[in-house]
Amino acid sequence: MTPAGAEEQGGGVSIFWAGLGLALVASIVAVWLVSDLPLLALAYAGGLATLLALAVALSKARPAARTDTLAPPDWSVTVSAIERPDMAVAITDRANRLVCASALFADQFGVAKAPPNLQVDGPSLEALTRLAREAWRDGSATVERVQSGDGARCWRVQAERAGRGDDYLVWRLRSLAIEDAADSYAAQIAGDLGAMLSRAGIEAAIVGPDGIIRAAGPGFAERAAGDRKATLAGQEFVNHLRSDDQDRIYFAREGKRGTPHALIHVPLNDLSDPKGAGADEALSLMLLLEPGAAIGGGDEAGGANATPQLEALIGALPLGLAMTDRDGRFLFANGAFLRAIDREGQGLPQYPSDLAVKEDKGALADAVRRYAKGPVMSGDMAVRLRANPEEPVLLGLAGVRGLGDAAVLLSLADSSEETKLKRQVAQATKMQAVGQLAGGVAHDFNNVLTAIIGYCDLMLLRHTPGDSDYDDIQQILANSNRAASLTRQLLAFSRQQTLRPEVLQLPDVVSEVNQLLKRLVGEKIEFTVRHDRDLGPVRADPRQLEQVIINLAVNARDAIQSSGKGKGKLSMATRRVTARDVRSMGSEILPAGDYTALIVQDTGGGIPDDVLPKIFEPFFTTKELGKGTGLGLSTVYGIVKQSGGFIFADNITGMDGRPTGARFTIYLPVHHGEVQAGEHKDKAVAPSSSWSGGGRVLLVEDEDMVRAVAERALVRAGYAVTTCADGEEGLAAIANGGDFDLVVSDVVMPGMDGPAMARAIRNVAPKMPFLFMSGYAEEQLRKDIDIDNMHFIAKPFSVQQISQKVGEVMATAK
């Protein structure tokens, strides 16, 4: 209050009391005059005086009303209160202005923008805006997942109204990002976990492979440096310890007057180095155990309470740990250890060696016995567990003393996710290698089939139906065409077949084969089809997609029939999958983007776990001999991959956890480009029958039998043919003045191949047309050979097909 205001208030009080006094005197005089009794007027005056004194006393006893305004809030106190090492905290007002923030919030988001306007992706920004509205309306709200713009970090966000008038929002953002496990453990050791261990008589520190401390628990810091808040980071671990002639370990600051400790070394190699570095190249968890403090007693044998306390302590650690006694029997293990050995919910066997395969049982039992009864030491060994004998794991062993029955500490990291990823990478690598092999075999086999089919065609020209050899030649031709279809399947698996992609809707392809599928699966199998709305178009070969759908339906039918039920259900569904859906899947294989999915699901009993990784391999089949070639699913795999899509197979489980059927899910990327008019339609060319002008053809082919068949076919069609056995001869024929209308050439040849020869010939004859013969995919060939006026014919071909194709090219060129 200002001085002037105080003076005004004082003057008003004085006038009030003066007026009141005059009124009282006047009332006393009036009583005296009216009654004419002085004694009565005196009594009346005494009563008024008493009442006035009482009023003054009560007014002084009541506290004076506050007239000053509240001082502005001291935000420095609030900042100190909201500082959290594991959570970013910010406070905003009703105008969405940032009024206070913790240091972690400033580091992660800066102070230029306040929630909800943070640098996150589009869906997360919408979620934060909605969160703010709900928090102002309801008092609090939560969003489980918010992702940064680059997708590298995620948070769980909570907003809550606060303040005297509910004028502020308190934002709490807890990081969900999966960071380096070793750094996470270091933070825990330096925080509450380290303090808890210290109270149990265990001092902990994280030490690098160079012996430098990365983090230390509060108890370790106090014992080593005299300050619980000292980080000790960057200092030599061994500089804080001393040992006597009996190998007892003391803190250097305390010397031998302190308590001896048992040192346990736990390598964190599986955590600090995902590639599996050795223990000498990894971080280490160093535990210094004080027996008296840990067990409440002093002698080694008297620790009756050591095991229960240690069990509770180890159960809180995220690393897989277990303890054995001196005889090598399991005492207990925490949940992380049980998950790592795939025995969660089953309990432990009697001995650690019971976990290993037969070949590793003896070595593991000897190691546990040696660490239990020998000097205090630590190490690790590779063992193969019975739960997963194909993947060796690194088991850490450390001898401990002074903990009652406990004698050996076993450590094992839960690497199930890493193992799963390794299997996926190995499977993808194997499929790629098998695909290259299949493509090479198919290419060479196509050359053989080209010659067989060509000679059959030539022989049929000299025989008519009814001849003794006609039917035999037809049988050879039919079987050759069947073999050609097998090579096409191999090329489909290796993604080297010729596709004719179109922009189409997946439900249209399913509708085309719907009636055929009903006849294939039969009446005993209930067949249903369901389509989502707003499906995006895909770019693929419709004929090949039909083959994919038919193969999957036939496999499902066979699975249902072989299950012994006779009846079953087969369903096909198309589904819209957005980029957001893909990110929520967390798949390591499927890139984020928009897809149209085809899901084929049956009730045939599922696929055995040992068969599931092999189902897409060529020639792998579980059917009886003569009932399948093993190329059905490999063909499906190749067509989907060559179309730019992805295919996954898994089992559907029932209420009892057993598989009830198999599910194949195909993801085809949505086509966002424009469809050009007439795209993927065959170009209008003059038929070979309209071309009768003959021509000079240069035929270049390194396979003698293919060259001979093609030469005879073209000569018979009226062309003058010059043959060459390789690219060098073909180039020489042109360079030496040879006049040709067309070059027909193989693609893969020793020395100079077809594309290299074509580029060299174009330097001499720029307008020379080329017709390439190959068993590989035309689409891939056009990507590798970027030249104009190039045509293609796939092997194997017949005499009529090569003659007709040359006629089409001649007509186009003229």
LORO-370474 format. One record per residue (C-alpha): residue number from 1; residue in three letters; chain; x, y, z. Coordinates in steps of 0.5 Angstrom, whole numbers. Each point is the difference from the previous one (the first is absolute). Layout:
// LORO-370474
NUM,ala,A,X,Y,Z
...
END
This chain:
// LORO-370474
1,met,A,0,0,0
2,thr,A,3,7,-2
3,pro,A,1,5,6
4,ala,A,-6,5,-3
5,gly,A,-5,-6,0
6,ala,A,2,-1,8
7,glu,A,-1,7,1
8,glu,A,-7,0,-3
9,gln,A,-1,-6,4
10,gly,A,2,3,7
11,gly,A,-4,6,-2
12,gly,A,-6,-4,-1
13,val,A,1,-3,7
14,ser,A,0,6,4
15,ile,A,-6,3,-3
16,phe,A,-4,-6,1
17,trp,A,2,-1,8
18,ala,A,-1,8,1
19,gly,A,-7,-1,-3
20,leu,A,-1,-6,4
21,gly,A,2,4,6
22,leu,A,-5,6,-1
23,ala,A,-6,-5,-1
24,leu,A,1,-3,7
25,val,A,1,6,3
26,ala,A,-6,3,-3
27,ser,A,-4,-7,2
28,ile,A,2,1,7
29,val,A,-2,7,1
30,ala,A,-7,-1,-3
31,val,A,-1,-6,5
32,trp,A,2,5,5
33,leu,A,-5,5,-2
34,val,A,-6,-4,-1
35,ser,A,1,-4,6
36,asp,A,2,6,5
37,leu,A,4,-6,3
38,pro,A,8,1,0
39,leu,A,1,-7,3
40,leu,A,-4,-3,-5
41,ala,A,4,4,-6
42,leu,A,7,-2,4
43,ala,A,-2,-7,0
44,tyr,A,-2,0,-8
45,ala,A,7,3,-1
46,gly,A,3,-5,4
47,gly,A,-3,-5,-4
48,leu,A,2,3,-7
49,ala,A,7,1,2
50,thr,A,0,-8,2
51,leu,A,-3,-2,-7
52,leu,A,5,5,-3
53,ala,A,6,-3,3
54,leu,A,-2,-7,-2
55,ala,A,-1,2,-7
56,val,A,7,3,0
57,ala,A,3,-6,3
58,leu,A,-3,-5,-5
59,ser,A,2,4,-6
60,lys,A,7,0,2
61,ala,A,0,-8,1
62,arg,A,-2,-1,-7
63,pro,A,6,0,-5
64,ala,A,0,5,-5
65,ala,A,-2,-1,-7
66,arg,A,5,-1,-5
67,thr,A,0,6,-5
68,asp,A,7,-2,-3
69,thr,A,0,-4,-7
70,leu,A,4,-7,0
71,ala,A,7,0,-3
72,pro,A,1,-3,-6
73,pro,A,2,-7,0
74,asp,A,7,-2,1
75,trp,A,1,-5,-6
76,ser,A,7,-2,2
77,val,A,-3,-4,6
78,thr,A,-5,-3,-5
79,val,A,6,-2,-5
80,ser,A,4,-3,6
81,ala,A,-6,-4,2
82,ile,A,-2,-3,-7
83,glu,A,7,-2,-2
84,arg,A,0,-8,-1
85,pro,A,6,-4,-3
86,asp,A,-5,-5,-4
87,met,A,-6,5,-2
88,ala,A,0,7,-4
89,val,A,-5,5,4
90,ala,A,-3,6,-3
91,ile,A,-5,5,3
92,thr,A,-5,4,-5
93,asp,A,-5,5,1
94,arg,A,-7,1,-3
95,ala,A,3,4,-6
96,asn,A,5,-6,-1
97,arg,A,6,4,2
98,leu,A,6,-4,3
99,val,A,1,3,7
100,cys,A,4,-5,3
101,ala,A,4,-6,-2
102,ser,A,5,-6,2
103,ala,A,7,0,-2
104,leu,A,-2,-7,-4
105,phe,A,-6,3,-3
106,ala,A,5,6,-3
107,asp,A,5,-5,-2
108,gln,A,-5,-4,-4
109,phe,A,-5,5,-3
110,gly,A,3,7,1
111,val,A,-3,6,3
112,ala,A,-2,3,-6
113,lys,A,-7,-4,-1
114,ala,A,-5,-2,6
115,pro,A,-4,-6,0
116,pro,A,-4,-2,-4
117,asn,A,4,3,-5
118,leu,A,6,-4,0
119,gln,A,4,-3,-6
120,val,A,-3,-7,-1
121,asp,A,-4,-3,-6
122,gly,A,-6,2,-2
123,pro,A,-5,-6,4
124,ser,A,4,2,6
125,leu,A,-1,7,-1
126,glu,A,-8,-1,0
127,ala,A,1,-4,6
128,leu,A,3,5,4
129,thr,A,-5,5,-2
130,arg,A,-6,-4,2
131,leu,A,4,-2,6
132,ala,A,0,7,2
133,arg,A,-7,1,-1
134,glu,A,-2,-6,4
135,ala,A,5,2,6
136,trp,A,-3,7,0
137,arg,A,-7,-3,0
138,asp,A,0,-6,4
139,gly,A,6,2,5
140,ser,A,5,-5,-3
141,ala,A,1,-4,-6
142,thr,A,6,-5,-3
143,val,A,2,-2,-7
144,glu,A,4,-7,0
145,arg,A,5,1,-6
146,val,A,2,7,-3
147,gln,A,6,-1,-5
148,ser,A,5,5,-2
149,gly,A,0,3,-8
150,asp,A,6,-4,-1
151,gly,A,-3,-7,3
152,ala,A,6,0,4
153,arg,A,-3,1,7
154,cys,A,-7,-1,3
155,trp,A,-3,2,7
156,arg,A,-6,-1,4
157,val,A,-3,6,2
158,gln,A,-5,3,5
159,ala,A,-3,6,2
160,glu,A,-3,3,6
161,arg,A,-4,6,2
162,ala,A,4,4,6
163,gly,A,0,6,4
164,arg,A,-4,4,5
165,gly,A,-5,2,-6
166,asp,A,1,-6,-4
167,asp,A,4,5,-5
168,tyr,A,6,-5,-2
169,leu,A,1,-7,-3
170,val,A,6,-4,2
171,trp,A,2,-4,-5
172,arg,A,4,-7,1
173,leu,A,4,-3,-5
174,arg,A,3,-7,1
175,ser,A,5,-3,-5
176,leu,A,-2,-6,-3
177,ala,A,6,-1,-5
178,ile,A,4,-6,0
179,glu,A,7,3,2
180,asp,A,7,-4,1
181,ala,A,-2,-5,6
182,ala,A,7,1,3
183,asp,A,-1,8,0
184,ser,A,-7,-2,3
185,tyr,A,3,-4,6
186,ala,A,6,5,1
187,ala,A,-6,5,1
188,gln,A,-3,-5,5
189,ile,A,6,-2,4
190,ala,A,1,8,1
191,gly,A,-7,1,2
192,asp,A,-5,-4,4
193,leu,A,2,-7,-1
194,gly,A,7,1,2
195,ala,A,-2,3,6
196,met,A,-4,-6,2
197,leu,A,6,-4,-2
198,ser,A,4,4,5
199,arg,A,-5,-1,6
200,ala,A,0,-8,-1
201,gly,A,8,1,1
202,ile,A,1,-1,-8
203,glu,A,4,6,-3
204,ala,A,0,0,-8
205,ala,A,3,4,-6
206,ile,A,0,-1,-7
207,val,A,7,0,-3
208,gly,A,2,0,-7
209,pro,A,5,-4,-4
210,asp,A,6,4,1
211,gly,A,-2,0,8
212,ile,A,-3,7,0
213,ile,A,-6,1,5
214,arg,A,-6,2,-4
215,ala,A,-5,0,6
216,ala,A,0,-1,7
217,gly,A,-5,-1,5
218,pro,A,-1,5,6
219,gly,A,3,-5,5
220,phe,A,6,-2,-4
221,ala,A,2,8,-1
222,glu,A,-1,1,7
223,arg,A,5,-6,2
224,ala,A,5,2,-6
225,ala,A,0,8,1
226,gly,A,-4,2,6
227,asp,A,-6,3,-4
228,arg,A,-6,-4,-2
229,lys,A,-1,5,-6
230,ala,A,6,-1,-3
231,thr,A,0,-3,-7
232,leu,A,7,-3,0
233,ala,A,-1,0,-8
234,gly,A,6,0,-3
235,gln,A,4,-3,5
236,glu,A,4,-6,1
237,phe,A,-4,-6,3
238,val,A,6,-3,3
239,asn,A,3,6,3
240,his,A,-6,0,5
241,leu,A,2,-7,3
242,arg,A,5,-4,3
243,ser,A,1,-7,2
244,asp,A,5,-4,5
245,asp,A,4,-6,0
246,gln,A,-6,-4,1
247,asp,A,-4,3,-6
248,arg,A,-5,4,4
249,ile,A,-2,6,-3
250,tyr,A,-1,7,3
251,phe,A,-2,7,-2
252,ala,A,7,4,0
253,arg,A,-3,6,4
254,glu,A,-2,-5,6
255,gly,A,6,-4,-1
256,lys,A,1,-7,4
257,arg,A,-4,4,6
258,gly,A,-6,-1,-5
259,thr,A,-4,-6,-1
260,pro,A,2,-5,-5
261,his,A,-4,-1,-6
262,ala,A,-2,-6,-5
263,leu,A,1,3,-8
264,ile,A,-5,-3,-5
265,his,A,1,2,-7
266,val,A,-6,-1,-5
267,pro,A,2,1,-7
268,leu,A,-5,4,-4
269,asn,A,2,-2,-7
270,asp,A,-7,-2,-2
271,leu,A,-2,7,2
272,ser,A,5,5,-2
273,asp,A,2,-3,-6
274,pro,A,-6,-3,-4
275,lys,A,5,-4,-5
276,gly,A,3,-4,5
277,ala,A,6,3,2
278,gly,A,4,-4,5
279,ala,A,1,1,8
280,asp,A,6,4,-1
281,glu,A,-3,5,-5
282,ala,A,-7,1,4
283,leu,A,-2,4,6
284,ser,A,0,-3,7
285,leu,A,-4,0,6
286,met,A,4,0,6
287,leu,A,-3,-2,6
288,leu,A,4,0,7
289,leu,A,-4,-4,5
290,glu,A,1,1,8
291,pro,A,-2,-6,3
292,gly,A,-2,2,7
293,ala,A,-4,6,-3
294,ala,A,-3,-5,-5
295,ile,A,-2,-5,4
296,gly,A,-1,3,7
297,gly,A,6,-5,3
298,gly,A,7,0,-1
299,asp,A,2,-7,-1
300,glu,A,0,-3,-7
301,ala,A,-4,-6,2
302,gly,A,-5,3,5
303,gly,A,-4,4,-6
304,ala,A,-6,-3,1
305,asn,A,-4,6,-2
306,ala,A,5,1,-6
307,thr,A,-4,-4,-5
308,pro,A,-7,3,1
309,gln,A,3,7,0
310,leu,A,4,-1,-6
311,glu,A,-6,-3,-4
312,ala,A,-4,6,1
313,leu,A,6,4,-2
314,ile,A,2,-3,-6
315,gly,A,-8,-1,-2
316,ala,A,0,8,-1
317,leu,A,6,0,-5
318,pro,A,-2,0,-7
319,leu,A,6,-4,-2
320,gly,A,-1,-8,0
321,leu,A,3,-3,6
322,ala,A,0,-6,4
323,met,A,4,-3,6
324,thr,A,2,-7,1
325,asp,A,3,-3,7
326,arg,A,7,-3,1
327,asp,A,-3,-7,-3
328,gly,A,-2,3,-7
329,arg,A,-8,0,2
330,phe,A,-4,6,-2
331,leu,A,-2,4,6
332,phe,A,-5,5,-4
333,ala,A,0,4,-6
334,asn,A,-3,7,-2
335,gly,A,-6,1,-5
336,ala,A,5,2,-6
337,phe,A,4,-6,1
338,leu,A,-6,-4,-1
339,arg,A,-2,3,-6
340,ala,A,7,0,-3
341,ile,A,0,-8,1
342,asp,A,-7,0,-2
343,arg,A,-3,-3,6
344,glu,A,-4,5,3
345,gly,A,-6,-3,4
346,gln,A,4,-7,0
347,gly,A,5,2,5
348,leu,A,7,-3,1
349,pro,A,3,-7,-1
350,gln,A,5,-2,5
351,tyr,A,6,1,-3
352,pro,A,2,6,-5
353,ser,A,3,-6,-5
354,asp,A,-7,-2,-1
355,leu,A,-1,6,-4
356,ala,A,5,-2,-5
357,val,A,0,-5,-6
358,lys,A,3,-7,2
359,glu,A,7,2,-4
360,asp,A,1,6,5
361,lys,A,-3,-3,7
362,gly,A,7,-2,2
363,ala,A,4,6,-1
364,leu,A,-6,5,3
365,ala,A,0,-5,6
366,asp,A,8,0,1
367,ala,A,0,8,-1
368,val,A,-5,1,6
369,arg,A,3,-5,4
370,arg,A,7,4,-1
371,tyr,A,-3,7,1
372,ala,A,-4,-3,7
373,lys,A,6,-3,3
374,gly,A,6,4,-3
375,pro,A,3,7,2
376,val,A,-5,6,-2
377,met,A,0,1,-7
378,ser,A,-4,2,-6
379,gly,A,-1,-2,-7
380,asp,A,-4,-3,-6
381,met,A,-2,-5,-4
382,ala,A,-4,-2,-7
383,val,A,-5,-5,1
384,arg,A,-6,-3,-4
385,leu,A,-6,0,4
386,arg,A,-5,-6,-1
387,ala,A,-6,6,-1
388,asn,A,4,2,-6
389,pro,A,6,-5,-2
390,glu,A,1,4,-7
391,glu,A,2,7,4
392,pro,A,6,0,5
393,val,A,0,5,5
394,leu,A,5,3,5
395,leu,A,-1,-2,7
396,gly,A,4,4,5
397,leu,A,2,-4,7
398,ala,A,3,4,6
399,gly,A,2,-4,6
400,val,A,-2,4,7
401,arg,A,1,-1,7
402,gly,A,-3,2,7
403,leu,A,-7,-1,-3
404,gly,A,-2,-6,4
405,asp,A,-2,-6,-5
406,ala,A,1,5,-6
407,ala,A,6,-2,-4
408,val,A,0,2,-7
409,leu,A,-4,5,-4
410,leu,A,-2,-1,-7
411,ser,A,-2,5,-4
412,leu,A,-3,0,-7
413,ala,A,-3,5,-4
414,asp,A,-7,0,-3
415,ser,A,2,0,-8
416,ser,A,-7,-3,-3
417,glu,A,-1,6,-4
418,glu,A,7,0,-2
419,thr,A,0,-7,-2
420,lys,A,-7,1,-4
421,leu,A,3,5,-4
422,lys,A,6,-4,-1
423,arg,A,-4,-6,-3
424,gln,A,-4,5,-4
425,val,A,6,3,-3
426,ala,A,3,-7,-1
427,gln,A,-6,-2,-4
428,ala,A,0,6,-4
429,thr,A,7,-2,-2
430,lys,A,-1,-7,-1
431,met,A,-7,2,-5
432,gln,A,4,5,-4
433,ala,A,6,-5,-1
434,val,A,-5,-6,-2
435,gly,A,-3,5,-4
436,gln,A,6,1,-4
437,leu,A,1,-7,-1
438,ala,A,-7,-1,-2
439,gly,A,1,5,-5
440,gly,A,6,-2,-3
441,val,A,-2,-7,-1
442,ala,A,-6,2,-3
443,his,A,3,4,-5
444,asp,A,5,-6,-2
445,phe,A,-6,-5,0
446,asn,A,-4,5,-5
447,asn,A,6,0,-5
448,val,A,-1,-8,0
449,leu,A,-8,0,0
450,thr,A,1,5,-6
451,ala,A,4,-5,-4
452,ile,A,-5,-5,1
453,ile,A,-6,4,-1
454,gly,A,3,2,-6
455,tyr,A,2,-6,-3
456,cys,A,-7,-3,2
457,asp,A,-3,5,-4
458,leu,A,4,-1,-6
459,met,A,-1,-8,0
460,leu,A,-7,2,0
461,leu,A,0,3,-6
462,arg,A,2,-6,-4
463,his,A,-5,-5,4
464,thr,A,-7,1,-1
465,pro,A,-6,-3,5
466,gly,A,0,-8,-1
467,asp,A,8,-1,-1
468,ser,A,3,-5,5
469,asp,A,4,6,3
470,tyr,A,-5,6,0
471,asp,A,-2,-2,7
472,asp,A,6,-2,3
473,ile,A,3,7,-2
474,gln,A,-7,3,3
475,gln,A,2,-3,6
476,ile,A,7,3,0
477,leu,A,-3,7,-1
478,ala,A,-5,-1,5
479,asn,A,5,-2,6
480,ser,A,5,6,-3
481,asn,A,-6,5,1
482,arg,A,-1,-3,7
483,ala,A,7,1,2
484,ala,A,0,7,-3
485,ser,A,-5,1,5
486,leu,A,4,-2,6
487,thr,A,6,5,-2
488,arg,A,-5,5,0
489,gln,A,-2,-1,7
490,leu,A,7,0,1
491,leu,A,1,6,-3
492,ala,A,-6,3,4
493,phe,A,3,-2,6
494,ser,A,7,3,-1
495,arg,A,-4,6,-3
496,gln,A,3,0,-7
497,gln,A,-6,-2,-4
498,thr,A,-4,5,-5
499,leu,A,-6,4,3
500,arg,A,-5,4,-3
501,pro,A,-2,5,6
502,glu,A,-6,4,0
503,val,A,-3,5,5
504,leu,A,-6,-4,2
505,gln,A,-5,-1,6
506,leu,A,2,-7,4
507,pro,A,-8,-1,1
508,asp,A,0,-1,-7
509,val,A,5,-5,-1
510,val,A,-3,-4,6
511,ser,A,-7,1,-4
512,glu,A,3,-3,-6
513,val,A,2,-7,3
514,asn,A,-6,0,5
515,gln,A,-4,-5,-4
516,leu,A,6,-4,-1
517,leu,A,2,0,7
518,lys,A,-7,-3,2
519,arg,A,1,-6,-5
520,leu,A,7,-1,3
521,val,A,-1,0,7
522,gly,A,-6,-4,0
523,glu,A,-7,0,3
524,lys,A,2,-3,7
525,ile,A,5,6,1
526,glu,A,-4,7,2
527,phe,A,3,5,-5
528,thr,A,-1,8,2
529,val,A,3,6,-3
530,arg,A,0,7,3
531,his,A,2,7,-2
532,asp,A,2,6,4
533,arg,A,-2,7,-3
534,asp,A,4,5,-3
535,leu,A,6,-5,-2
536,gly,A,5,3,-4
537,pro,A,2,-2,-7
538,val,A,6,-4,-1
539,arg,A,5,-2,-6
540,ala,A,1,-7,-1
541,asp,A,-1,-5,-6
542,pro,A,-7,-3,1
543,arg,A,1,-6,-3
544,gln,A,6,-2,5
545,leu,A,-5,3,6
546,glu,A,-5,-5,-2
547,gln,A,5,-6,0
548,val,A,2,3,7
549,ile,A,-7,0,3
550,ile,A,-1,-7,-3
551,asn,A,6,-3,3
552,leu,A,-2,2,7
553,ala,A,-7,-2,-1
554,val,A,3,-7,-2
555,asn,A,5,-1,5
556,ala,A,-6,2,5
557,arg,A,-4,-5,-3
558,asp,A,5,-5,1
559,ala,A,1,2,7
560,ile,A,-7,-1,2
561,gln,A,-1,-7,-3
562,ser,A,7,-2,3
563,ser,A,-2,2,7
564,gly,A,-5,-6,0
565,lys,A,-6,5,1
566,gly,A,-3,-1,-7
567,lys,A,-3,7,1
568,gly,A,2,7,1
569,lys,A,0,7,-1
570,leu,A,4,4,-5
571,ser,A,0,8,0
572,met,A,3,5,-5
573,ala,A,0,8,2
574,thr,A,3,6,-2
575,arg,A,2,5,5
576,arg,A,2,8,-1
577,val,A,7,0,4
578,thr,A,2,8,1
579,ala,A,7,2,2
580,arg,A,-2,1,7
581,asp,A,-3,-7,1
582,val,A,7,-3,-3
583,arg,A,4,5,5
584,ser,A,-4,-3,6
585,met,A,1,-7,-2
586,gly,A,8,1,1
587,ser,A,2,-4,-5
588,glu,A,7,-1,-2
589,ile,A,-1,-2,-7
590,leu,A,-6,4,-3
591,pro,A,2,7,-1
592,ala,A,-5,6,2
593,gly,A,-5,1,-6
594,asp,A,-7,-1,-2
595,tyr,A,-2,-7,-2
596,thr,A,-6,-4,-3
597,ala,A,0,-7,4
598,leu,A,-2,-7,-2
599,ile,A,-2,-4,6
600,val,A,-1,-8,-2
601,gln,A,-2,-4,6
602,asp,A,-2,-7,1
603,thr,A,-1,-5,6
604,gly,A,4,-5,-2
605,gly,A,4,-1,6
606,gly,A,6,5,-1
607,ile,A,7,-1,-2
608,pro,A,5,-4,5
609,asp,A,5,5,3
610,asp,A,6,-4,-3
611,val,A,-3,0,-7
612,leu,A,-2,8,0
613,pro,A,7,3,-2
614,lys,A,0,-5,-6
615,ile,A,-6,1,-3
616,phe,A,2,5,-6
617,glu,A,6,-4,-2
618,pro,A,0,-4,-7
619,phe,A,-2,-7,0
620,phe,A,-1,0,8
621,thr,A,-7,-4,1
622,thr,A,-3,-4,5
623,lys,A,-5,-3,-5
624,glu,A,1,-8,-2
625,leu,A,4,-2,-5
626,gly,A,-3,2,-7
627,lys,A,-5,5,3
628,gly,A,4,6,-1
629,thr,A,6,3,-2
630,gly,A,2,5,5
631,leu,A,0,6,-4
632,gly,A,-7,3,1
633,leu,A,1,4,6
634,ser,A,7,2,-3
635,thr,A,-3,2,-6
636,val,A,-5,5,4
637,tyr,A,6,2,4
638,gly,A,3,2,-6
639,ile,A,-6,4,-3
640,val,A,-1,4,6
641,lys,A,7,2,1
642,gln,A,1,2,-8
643,ser,A,-7,4,1
644,gly,A,4,4,5
645,gly,A,-4,-3,6
646,phe,A,1,-4,6
647,ile,A,-3,-7,2
648,phe,A,-1,-3,7
649,ala,A,-2,-6,3
650,asp,A,-2,-2,7
651,asn,A,-5,-4,4
652,ile,A,-7,1,3
653,thr,A,0,-3,7
654,gly,A,-7,-2,4
655,met,A,-2,1,7
656,asp,A,5,-5,3
657,gly,A,6,3,-4
658,arg,A,0,-6,-5
659,pro,A,1,2,-8
660,thr,A,-7,0,-3
661,gly,A,2,2,-7
662,ala,A,5,4,-4
663,arg,A,0,7,-3
664,phe,A,3,3,-6
665,thr,A,0,8,0
666,ile,A,3,3,-6
667,tyr,A,1,8,0
668,leu,A,0,3,-7
669,pro,A,2,8,0
670,val,A,-5,4,-2
671,his,A,1,4,-7
672,his,A,0,7,1
673,gly,A,2,2,-8
674,glu,A,-4,2,-5
675,val,A,-2,-6,-5
676,gln,A,2,2,-7
677,ala,A,-5,-1,-6
678,gly,A,1,-7,-3
679,glu,A,5,-2,5
680,his,A,2,-8,0
681,lys,A,-4,-1,-6
682,asp,A,4,-3,-6
683,lys,A,2,4,-5
684,ala,A,-3,0,-7
685,val,A,5,-3,-5
686,ala,A,-1,-4,-6
687,pro,A,-1,-7,0
688,ser,A,5,-4,-3
689,ser,A,-5,-3,-5
690,ser,A,0,7,-3
691,trp,A,8,0,-1
692,ser,A,2,-3,-6
693,gly,A,6,4,-2
694,gly,A,5,-5,4
695,gly,A,7,4,2
696,arg,A,7,-1,3
697,val,A,0,-3,7
698,leu,A,7,0,4
699,leu,A,-1,-6,5
700,val,A,5,0,6
701,glu,A,-1,-6,5
702,asp,A,5,-3,4
703,glu,A,-4,-7,1
704,asp,A,1,-4,-6
705,met,A,-6,-4,0
706,val,A,-4,7,1
707,arg,A,3,3,-5
708,ala,A,-1,-6,-5
709,val,A,-8,0,1
710,ala,A,0,8,0
711,glu,A,3,0,-7
712,arg,A,-4,-6,-3
713,ala,A,-6,4,2
714,leu,A,2,6,-3
715,val,A,2,-3,-6
716,arg,A,-6,-3,-1
717,ala,A,-4,6,1
718,gly,A,4,3,-6
719,tyr,A,5,4,4
720,ala,A,8,0,-2
721,val,A,3,-1,6
722,thr,A,7,1,2
723,thr,A,2,-4,7
724,cys,A,6,2,5
725,ala,A,2,-4,6
726,asp,A,1,6,5
727,gly,A,0,8,0
728,glu,A,7,1,-3
729,glu,A,-2,-4,-6
730,gly,A,-7,4,-1
731,leu,A,4,7,1
732,ala,A,5,-2,-5
733,ala,A,-5,-2,-5
734,ile,A,-3,7,0
735,ala,A,6,4,1
736,asn,A,3,-4,-7
737,gly,A,-6,3,-4
738,gly,A,-5,-5,1
739,asp,A,-7,2,-2
740,phe,A,-6,-2,5
741,asp,A,-7,2,1
742,leu,A,0,-3,7
743,val,A,4,-3,6
744,val,A,-2,-6,4
745,ser,A,4,-1,6
746,asp,A,1,-4,6
747,val,A,1,4,7
748,val,A,5,-4,4
749,met,A,6,-2,-4
750,pro,A,7,-1,2
751,gly,A,5,6,-2
752,met,A,-4,5,-3
753,asp,A,-8,-1,2
754,gly,A,-6,3,-4
755,pro,A,-1,7,3
756,ala,A,8,1,-1
757,met,A,-1,-2,-7
758,ala,A,-6,4,-1
759,arg,A,3,7,2
760,ala,A,6,-2,-4
761,ile,A,-4,-1,-6
762,arg,A,-4,6,1
763,asn,A,7,4,-1
764,val,A,0,-2,-7
765,ala,A,-7,-1,-1
766,pro,A,-4,4,4
767,lys,A,-7,-2,-2
768,met,A,1,-7,0
769,pro,A,-6,-4,3
770,phe,A,2,-5,5
771,leu,A,-4,-6,2
772,phe,A,2,-4,7
773,met,A,-1,-7,2
774,ser,A,0,-1,7
775,gly,A,-2,-5,6
776,tyr,A,0,6,5
777,ala,A,-5,5,1
778,glu,A,-2,6,-6
779,glu,A,-1,5,6
780,gln,A,7,-1,3
781,leu,A,3,-1,-7
782,arg,A,-3,7,-2
783,lys,A,3,3,6
784,asp,A,7,-2,-1
785,ile,A,0,1,-7
786,asp,A,-2,7,-2
787,ile,A,0,1,-7
788,asp,A,-6,2,-5
789,asn,A,-3,-5,-5
790,met,A,1,-6,4
791,his,A,-5,-6,0
792,phe,A,0,-7,4
793,ile,A,-2,-7,-1
794,ala,A,0,-4,6
795,lys,A,3,-7,0
796,pro,A,-2,-6,-1
797,phe,A,-3,2,-7
798,ser,A,-3,-4,-5
799,val,A,2,0,-8
800,gln,A,-7,4,-1
801,gln,A,1,5,6
802,ile,A,7,2,-3
803,ser,A,-2,1,-7
804,gln,A,-6,4,2
805,lys,A,4,4,5
806,val,A,5,2,-5
807,gly,A,-5,2,-5
808,glu,A,-3,4,5
809,val,A,6,4,1
810,met,A,2,0,-8
811,ala,A,-7,3,-1
812,thr,A,1,5,6
813,ala,A,7,2,-3
814,lys,A,-3,2,-7
END
